[in-house]
Amino acid sequence: MNLLYPAKFKRQPDGGYSVQFVDLPEAITEGDTFDDAMLHAREVLSMSLRGRIDDGKAIPLPSVPKGRQAHLVAPVVQV
């Protein structure tokens, strides 16, 4: 099963992108380029899901993305 979580990528005025996941408020990251931000997004998504599993917390199902700034991100396979 491939879970794709919506994330909002926002271009920053000073350059780069910030990323925040809709369903996992603790999963926040950034990157200098879109590709860099996407790589970091996969990593922080994976860490957030792994942390929830380790702590016995619920894993939310991905919501339907809303808006043009939402991009779908898959966690690293090991999670």
C-alpha positions, 0 to 999 in steps of 0.5 A, a space after each residue: 500500500 502506498 500512502 500519499 500525504 498532502 503537504 503544503 509547499 510555500 515559497 518563501 520571500 527570501 528564497 526556498 520553500 517551507 513545507 507543512 503536512 496537512 494531517 501531521 502538524 508536527 511534520 514541518 521542514 524546508 528546502 532551498 529548492 523545490 526538489 530539496 524541500 520534497 526530499 526533506 518532506 519525505 524524510 520528515 514524513 517518515 520520521 513523524 510516522 515512525 515516531 507515532 508508531 514507536 509512541 503507540 499513537 494513531 496514524 491518520 489516513 491521508 486527507 484529500 488535498 485542498 488547494 493548489 499548493 498541496 503536493 502528495 508525498 510518500 514516506 520512505 519505504 521502511 516506514 
